[in-house]
Amino acid sequence: MAAILALAGSNSSTSINFKLVQFTTSLIDGHQIQQLNMTYYPFPMYSADDEKQKGYSNSLIELKNDFQKADGVILSVNEHNGNPSAYFKNVLDWLSRLERKFLQDKKVLLMSTSGGKRGGIGSLGVVQDMLPRFGADIISTFSLPSFSENFGPEGITNDELKNQHKVALDAFLKTLK
């Protein structure tokens, strides 16, 4: 049984990316899953001055430890103007200052969704290029376009997208066994 950390790169209380994470983890059996709702993880904007004067918060250290205890990570990133949100970039900045390779040897399922037809693909691409710098092994990716049209109470409603999601999830899970 592998330990999986699951989170969205959004701190919004109505995050559609967190809904995608919740749906994804509901499909997994036989593994220990820890879901993090990032709404409860406020971090000040990274500043070298703050780092020097105040050090690292307990919640940042706990978050880093959660990543390090996991065998795999399920992450769905939101998009602001074609890039990851300032919130998520800030989280990465803090974590990488605390420990540069905080994702060392972690298998990652990287996802994104948005209300638009591109499904957060710009942010997904940026994060896909960024995470290996921190040691991540990105196993598969999935983008869900037009969230409100393709996602309902039971999850992904479009059969083709549902199959793409299953393929990405299965590839990720296969590496954890």
N, C-alpha and C positions, 0 to 999 in steps of 0.2 A: 504494500500500500504506500503510495507516494503522498507527500505533502504538497498541496497546491495552494498558492496565494492568488487570490482573484480580486481585481480592483479596476476601477475606471480612472482615467486621467483627469477627471472632472471633480470639482468640489461643489457642484450644483445639487441642491436637494431634489431636483426633478431630472437628474441626468439620464438621458436615453442610453448613454454608453454603459452606465451602471445597470440599467434594465437588461441590456444585452449580456452583460457579465452574469447577472442573476439567472437569466434563461440558460446560458451556456453551462453554468455549474449545476443547474437542475438536471442536466442530461448525463451527469457523471456519477457512476457508482464505483465503489471499491477503493476510493481514495479519500484522504482527509483534506477537506477544503476549508480554508479560512478566507472569508469575504471581508474586505475592508471598504467601508463607505467613507470616501475621502472628505465628505462634508464635515466629518468630525476631526479632521487633521488640518487645522489652520497653521500656516507657517508664514513668518514675516518674509518679505522679499529678501533674497539673498544679498548680503553686503559683507565685504571683507572686514569692514569695521565692526559690524555686529558679530561676526564670527570671532574676531579677536577679543572683543569686549565681553561678549555674553557666552561664547562657546556654543554647544549644541544642546537643543532642548531634549528633554526626556522622550517626548513623542517622536522626535526624529531618530533617536537611538533605537527606540522600540520598533519603528518602521524598518530601519536597516536590519535589525535582528529578525523581523518577520520575513524579509526577503532572503536572508541568509539561511534560515531554517527550512525554507521551501525547496522542494526538488524541481518544481515547475511554477510558472507564473502565467496567469491568464490576465491580459491587460487590454482594455478597450479605450482608445484615446479619442477625445473630442477634438474639434477643429475650430479655430478662430482665424479667419482670414487666410486659410490655406496652411496654417501651422498649428502645432500643439498649443493648447491654452497657456497663457502666462503662468497660471497656477501649476500646471504639470511640469513645465520647463523649470520653474522655481524648485519644485520638489526634487527633480533630478539634480539641479545645481547643489542643493543642500546635501543630498545623499552622496553625491560624488566627492564632495569636500570632506565628508565624514569618512568615507572609504571609497576610493576611486573604483574598485572592481566589486561593488556591492552586488552585482548580478553574476559574479563569476560562476561559470558552468551551469547557469540556470536555463532550463528549457523554457521557451516562451511561445505562447499562442498570442499573437498580436492582432487585435481587431480594431475596427472603428465603425461608427455610424453617424449619420447626420440627417437632418430633415431634407437635405438636397439630394440631387441625383448622383452626385459624386461620392456620397457616403463617407466623407471625411478622408478620402484617399490621399489628399495632400499631407495632412497630419500623419497619417499612417506611414507614408514614405519617409518623412523626416525622422520619425521615431524609429523606423526600421533601420535607418542609417546610423542613428545615434546610440541605440542600446548596446550593440556589440562593443562599443568603446568602454562600456562598463562591465564587459564579460559575458553578456547575454548570448545565448544560442537560439536565434529565432527559428523555430521549427516550421511554422505556418502562419499565414495571414488570412484575414477575412474582412471584407468591407460590406456593410449593409446600407445601400442607398435608400433614400426616401423612407425614413423610419416609419412615419405614420401610415404609409401605404403598404409597407411590407412587414409590419410587426403588430401583433394583437395580443389579447390576453393569454393566448396559448403559445406565444412565441412568434417565430418567423412564419409568415403566411404564404410567401411565394415559394413554390416547390423547387424551382431552380436554385434560388438563394439558400433555401433550407438544405439542399444537397451539398452546395458549396461549403456551407458552415459545418456540416457533418464531416465532410472530407478533411477540412482544416482541423477540427477537434480530434478526429480519430488519429490523424498523423501526429498531433501533439501527444495524445495519450499513449500512443504506441511507444514513444521514446521514454516514457516514465516506467515502463514495465521491465 
